[in-house]
Amino acid sequence: PDMYPGNCWAFKGSQGYLVVRLSMKIYPTAFTVEHIPKTLSPTGNITSAPRNFSVYGLDDEYQEEGKLLGEYVYDQDGEPLQMFPVMV
């Protein structure tokens, strides 16, 4: 709704889904997640940061079940930009 930290692209509720369609097939080796640090948050916390998340690979957008590439936990006390290696 505005340009203030923490108001960029929020999901409603405690769960959300994101699909990224690429122009060609890739074999990822890692994923990164970036969230503002607590020090830049207007409220002093980052409870809106993703915590537990899973990444799936799909052959196409119509595939109903993807291949699990990993399950991860974003550390809210860690660096703002965190890298997660593909587990499979």
C-alpha positions in Angstrom: 0.0 0.0 0.0 3.0 2.4 0.4 6.8 2.5 0.3 7.5 1.9 4.0 9.5 -1.1 5.1 7.3 -4.1 5.7 4.5 -3.0 3.5 5.9 -4.2 0.2 4.2 -7.5 -0.8 2.4 -9.0 2.2 0.4 -12.2 2.0 -2.9 -12.4 3.9 -3.0 -14.8 6.8 -0.3 -17.2 7.9 0.2 -19.1 4.6 0.8 -18.1 1.0 2.0 -19.4 -2.3 4.2 -18.0 -5.0 4.8 -19.4 -8.5 7.6 -18.1 -10.6 7.5 -19.0 -14.3 10.8 -19.0 -16.1 11.5 -18.7 -19.8 13.5 -22.0 -19.9 14.1 -25.1 -17.8 16.7 -24.7 -15.1 18.3 -26.9 -12.4 18.6 -24.6 -9.3 21.3 -25.2 -6.8 20.1 -22.7 -4.2 17.4 -20.2 -3.3 17.6 -16.8 -1.5 15.1 -15.0 0.6 15.6 -11.4 1.7 13.6 -9.5 4.3 14.2 -6.2 6.0 16.2 -6.5 9.2 14.6 -5.7 12.6 16.7 -2.5 12.8 14.9 -1.0 9.7 11.4 -2.2 10.7 9.2 0.7 11.9 7.8 -1.6 14.7 11.2 -3.1 15.6 10.1 -6.6 14.7 9.8 -8.7 11.5 7.0 -11.1 12.4 5.9 -10.8 8.8 9.0 -12.5 7.5 8.6 -16.0 6.1 9.6 -18.7 8.6 9.0 -22.2 7.5 8.8 -22.6 3.7 9.1 -25.3 1.1 10.2 -25.0 -2.5 8.9 -27.3 -5.3 10.0 -27.6 -8.9 7.4 -27.9 -11.6 7.8 -29.0 -15.2 5.0 -26.6 -16.3 2.4 -24.4 -14.7 -0.4 -27.0 -15.1 1.4 -29.7 -13.1 -0.6 -30.4 -9.9 2.3 -31.8 -7.8 5.8 -30.7 -8.0 9.1 -32.2 -6.9 10.1 -31.1 -3.4 13.4 -29.3 -3.6 13.7 -28.5 0.1 12.1 -27.4 3.3 13.7 -24.4 5.0 13.5 -22.0 7.9 14.2 -18.3 7.6 16.2 -17.1 10.7 14.6 -13.7 11.8 17.8 -13.0 13.9 20.1 -13.9 11.0 21.2 -11.8 8.0 18.5 -10.1 5.9 19.6 -12.1 2.8 19.7 -15.8 3.4 20.7 -18.6 1.0 19.2 -22.1 1.1 20.8 -24.9 -0.9 18.6 -27.3 -2.9 18.2 -30.4 -0.7 17.5 -32.9 -3.4 
